[in-house]
Amino acid sequence: MRTTLGMLVTAILWTGCGGGGNNPGNGGGGGGPMTASIDGQSFSADQFAGAAARSSAGGPVYTITGSHIVSGTNAQTIILILYNIAGPGTYPLGVNSTNFGGIGTVSEGASSWSTPLNGTAGTVILTSLTSSRIAGTFSFTASDLVNPTATKSVTNGAFDLAVSGTPGTLEPYRGSTMKATLGGTAWIGATIVTVAKTGGSYAFGGSSQTGGPGAGMSNVNIILSGVNGPGTFAFGGTGTGNQVSVTIGGTGYNSSLSGSSGSVVVTSVDANRLKGTFSGTIGSGGGSALNVSDGVFDIGLGR
């Protein structure tokens, strides 16, 4: 992973808009084309800053990079990689290429830190995105790739950069979002997968790390049947088509178990996307039931 990150930095170092001294961007707040604080220490991209766009099978990808010389030839580098982005908005960091959003990394010498796939590691707010420029603000917490308990806190980040390359078009079936409050704790699906989408039946789910790097996983899965348009689909019992299941660490919950109640509301559906909300109480088959609230999904159905 460290070798890969180093190669990425080298590969894009001069493919952006040139050295930091020649870049007309103002970092969204002055001081350079990319600025931030890393563990409270000021960072300004005085060595290089650039944004490269490319088109992939999964949709547009933007790689935003800034480098700062710490001492001698030792550089500190921040990289943001954003997937399925088509315009201004607020996007999570710490999510996979299945989602709207991306990851943030910090490197210094042989050491690297990256946002864990928990959906809540940080945020980037794009204030402007055109074919030639990208600007915004960001903050995130990244974990060491070898020792996950060691972290870097990046705050007050800002960038305003020329874009090189061509991002291509974001197809309407690319990118997904899934989030909820599970037992009072905010959850965002970092990796979202759709496994069925035929004849009015849909099965999809999201997974994220819980409790920090190296901890267990949390998963939310939804199965729906008879979806021919917007409507309300009550949680069903065993053998019915509509179910919501949640796993947090080693504890599982399923709406087919006693004590469950609630519904999934489909607000729109077409060949490209399935959108809606969900909430209710989900039984655990012996333990305390789980309260699920504020559930929202926007699922790209792919091709």
TORFIDREN-528485 format. One record per residue (C-alpha): residue number from 1; z, x, y. Coordinates in pm, whole numbers. Last residue first. Layout:
N
[NUM,[Z,X,Y]] ...
This chain:
303
[303,[-1595,-2559,-209]] [302,[-1264,-2567,-23]] [301,[-1031,-2863,9]] [300,[-855,-2744,322]] [299,[-510,-2900,318]] [298,[-323,-3019,625]] [297,[31,-3097,514]] [296,[348,-3211,689]] [295,[700,-3269,557]] [294,[955,-3346,829]] [293,[1222,-3425,570]] [292,[1316,-3343,211]] [291,[1673,-3415,101]] [290,[1752,-3259,-236]] [289,[1957,-3438,-501]] [288,[2279,-3281,-622]] [287,[2290,-3164,-979]] [286,[2206,-3324,-1312]] [285,[1835,-3402,-1317]] [284,[1756,-3263,-974]] [283,[1649,-3576,-789]] [282,[1428,-3575,-479]] [281,[1520,-3763,-162]] [280,[1248,-3852,85]] [279,[977,-3718,312]] [278,[603,-3659,320]] [277,[327,-3630,580]] [276,[-51,-3633,580]] [275,[-384,-3455,583]] [274,[-653,-3395,320]] [273,[-959,-3198,431]] [272,[-1325,-3126,361]] [271,[-1466,-3416,158]] [270,[-1261,-3666,353]] [269,[-896,-3767,388]] [268,[-677,-3883,675]] [267,[-319,-3995,736]] [266,[-199,-3977,377]] [265,[167,-4078,374]] [264,[372,-3938,86]] [263,[678,-4140,-3]] [262,[1050,-4151,-59]] [261,[1308,-4214,-327]] [260,[1467,-4012,-604]] [259,[1806,-4082,-759]] [258,[1665,-4070,-1110]] [257,[1402,-3805,-1182]] [256,[1025,-3849,-1129]] [255,[1066,-3716,-774]] [254,[1131,-3369,-911]] [253,[1381,-3099,-819]] [252,[1416,-2750,-968]] [251,[1679,-2485,-911]] [250,[1605,-2122,-1002]] [249,[1514,-2008,-652]] [248,[1415,-2325,-474]] [247,[1174,-2537,-677]] [246,[1038,-2861,-535]] [245,[840,-3140,-700]] [244,[666,-3436,-538]] [243,[504,-3703,-753]] [242,[244,-3977,-734]] [241,[43,-4056,-1045]] [240,[297,-4233,-1259]] [239,[397,-4109,-1604]] [238,[758,-4038,-1516]] [237,[865,-4212,-1199]] [236,[673,-4250,-876]] [235,[726,-4140,-517]] [234,[564,-4403,-295]] [233,[209,-4349,-172]] [232,[140,-4472,181]] [231,[-222,-4499,294]] [230,[-525,-4332,446]] [229,[-835,-4335,225]] [228,[-939,-4362,-138]] [227,[-634,-4189,-281]] [226,[-571,-4341,-623]] [225,[-368,-4044,-742]] [224,[-139,-3795,-572]] [223,[39,-3484,-698]] [222,[245,-3270,-458]] [221,[397,-2928,-516]] [220,[658,-2749,-305]] [219,[764,-2401,-409]] [218,[1044,-2165,-310]] [217,[1048,-1813,-447]] [216,[1324,-1571,-528]] [215,[1446,-1271,-331]] [214,[1274,-933,-296]] [213,[1228,-973,77]] [212,[1441,-1238,246]] [211,[1626,-1543,120]] [210,[1319,-1728,7]] [209,[964,-1611,-53]] [208,[704,-1879,-14]] [207,[493,-2117,-222]] [206,[267,-2410,-136]] [205,[118,-2689,-341]] [204,[-179,-2904,-423]] [203,[-282,-3177,-666]] [202,[-523,-3450,-558]] [201,[-664,-3751,-739]] [200,[-910,-3986,-567]] [199,[-1181,-3918,-824]] [198,[-1151,-3540,-802]] [197,[-945,-3298,-594]] [196,[-734,-3082,-825]] [195,[-583,-2732,-804]] [194,[-538,-2686,-429]] [193,[-340,-2371,-347]] [192,[-131,-2275,-46]] [191,[33,-1934,2]] [190,[292,-1891,277]] [189,[412,-2251,260]] [188,[651,-2304,549]] [187,[1013,-2405,495]] [186,[1285,-2493,746]] [185,[1628,-2533,591]] [184,[1823,-2863,611]] [183,[1793,-2943,241]] [182,[1425,-2864,251]] [181,[1263,-2909,593]] [180,[888,-2921,555]] [179,[566,-2721,588]] [178,[208,-2703,460]] [177,[-94,-2568,649]] [176,[-442,-2492,517]] [175,[-753,-2287,591]] [174,[-1120,-2348,510]] [173,[-1281,-2691,448]] [172,[-1411,-2733,805]] [171,[-1602,-2401,786]] [170,[-1486,-2143,1038]] [169,[-1807,-1991,1166]] [168,[-1881,-1619,1173]] [167,[-1636,-1358,1297]] [166,[-1896,-1117,1440]] [165,[-1809,-759,1531]] [164,[-1621,-617,1828]] [163,[-1372,-821,2029]] [162,[-1248,-701,2369]] [161,[-872,-710,2401]] [160,[-581,-883,2574]] [159,[-256,-821,2387]] [158,[113,-915,2407]] [157,[424,-848,2199]] [156,[767,-935,2339]] [155,[933,-861,2004]] [154,[872,-652,1692]] [153,[1175,-610,1467]] [152,[1134,-348,1194]] [151,[1308,-392,861]] [150,[1482,-201,582]] [149,[1596,-441,306]] [148,[1247,-434,156]] [147,[1273,-64,58]] [146,[925,38,-60]] [145,[701,-176,165]] [144,[956,-173,446]] [143,[998,-522,589]] [142,[845,-669,904]] [141,[1005,-904,1158]] [140,[761,-1071,1395]] [139,[666,-1137,1757]] [138,[335,-1219,1923]] [137,[148,-1294,2245]] [136,[-215,-1373,2315]] [135,[-562,-1257,2406]] [134,[-899,-1231,2230]] [133,[-1228,-1138,2395]] [132,[-1606,-1129,2330]] [131,[-1691,-1431,2114]] [130,[-1407,-1620,2278]] [129,[-1037,-1665,2201]] [128,[-770,-1720,2465]] [127,[-399,-1804,2461]] [126,[-345,-1714,2099]] [125,[23,-1745,2010]] [124,[125,-1523,1719]] [123,[440,-1605,1528]] [122,[685,-1434,1297]] [121,[836,-1392,953]] [120,[856,-1768,887]] [119,[586,-1826,625]] [118,[782,-1631,363]] [117,[510,-1387,261]] [116,[692,-1078,388]] [115,[572,-930,719]] [114,[480,-565,671]] [113,[650,-229,726]] [112,[496,114,670]] [111,[627,470,656]] [110,[413,781,610]] [109,[384,848,983]] [108,[475,531,1167]] [107,[338,196,1057]] [106,[400,-161,1170]] [105,[241,-466,1012]] [104,[182,-831,1098]] [103,[35,-1097,871]] [102,[-182,-1404,905]] [101,[-230,-1754,1040]] [100,[-423,-2064,928]] [99,[-369,-2041,555]] [98,[-535,-1935,229]] [97,[-547,-1577,363]] [96,[-172,-1550,306]] [95,[119,-1616,539]] [94,[386,-1397,702]] [93,[280,-1460,1060]] [92,[257,-1822,1171]] [91,[-3,-1953,1419]] [90,[27,-2110,1764]] [89,[-301,-2212,1924]] [88,[-619,-2088,2088]] [87,[-942,-2105,1884]] [86,[-1116,-2071,1547]] [85,[-867,-1879,1334]] [84,[-913,-1889,956]] [83,[-724,-1562,896]] [82,[-543,-1327,1134]] [81,[-458,-962,1068]] [80,[-217,-812,1322]] [79,[-173,-435,1325]] [78,[88,-231,1514]] [77,[72,148,1502]] [76,[316,431,1579]] [75,[141,765,1592]] [74,[268,1114,1506]] [73,[21,1363,1653]] [72,[281,1531,1873]] [71,[551,1271,1931]] [70,[550,890,1943]] [69,[181,841,2017]] [68,[105,469,2044]] [67,[-154,275,1846]] [66,[-273,-86,1884]] [65,[-470,-298,1640]] [64,[-597,-656,1613]] [63,[-789,-739,1294]] [62,[-956,-1082,1310]] [61,[-1084,-1256,995]] [60,[-1323,-1553,998]] [59,[-1364,-1758,678]] [58,[-1257,-1720,314]] [57,[-1585,-1567,196]] [56,[-1550,-1321,482]] [55,[-1679,-1296,838]] [54,[-1564,-1008,1052]] [53,[-1386,-953,1381]] [52,[-1244,-627,1520]] [51,[-988,-612,1798]] [50,[-900,-287,1973]] [49,[-626,-71,2115]] [48,[-600,307,2090]] [47,[-382,598,2199]] [46,[-187,441,2489]] [45,[-103,120,2304]] [44,[231,53,2473]] [43,[557,23,2279]] [42,[902,1,2443]] [41,[1201,43,2216]] [40,[1415,-262,2128]] [39,[1354,-237,1754]] [38,[984,-223,1835]] [37,[907,-371,2178]] [36,[555,-479,2260]] [35,[238,-394,2452]] [34,[-134,-413,2380]] [33,[-415,-373,2637]] [32,[-177,-188,2869]] [31,[129,-227,3095]] [30,[66,-580,3219]] [29,[147,-922,3076]] [28,[-135,-1037,2853]] [27,[-188,-679,2741]] [26,[-394,-599,3052]] [25,[-737,-560,2897]] [24,[-996,-339,3065]] [23,[-996,-83,2783]] [22,[-1087,268,2891]] [21,[-741,423,2869]] [20,[-670,246,2542]] [19,[-960,416,2370]] [18,[-1270,223,2276]] [17,[-1351,-145,2233]] [16,[-1299,-173,1862]] [15,[-1464,52,1606]] [14,[-1270,360,1710]] [13,[-950,328,1504]] [12,[-1092,68,1266]] [11,[-1133,289,962]] [10,[-836,512,1038]] [9,[-594,218,1071]] [8,[-727,61,753]] [7,[-704,391,564]] [6,[-339,424,666]] [5,[-267,69,553]] [4,[-434,133,217]] [3,[-245,458,166]] [2,[84,282,243]] [1,[0,0,0]] 
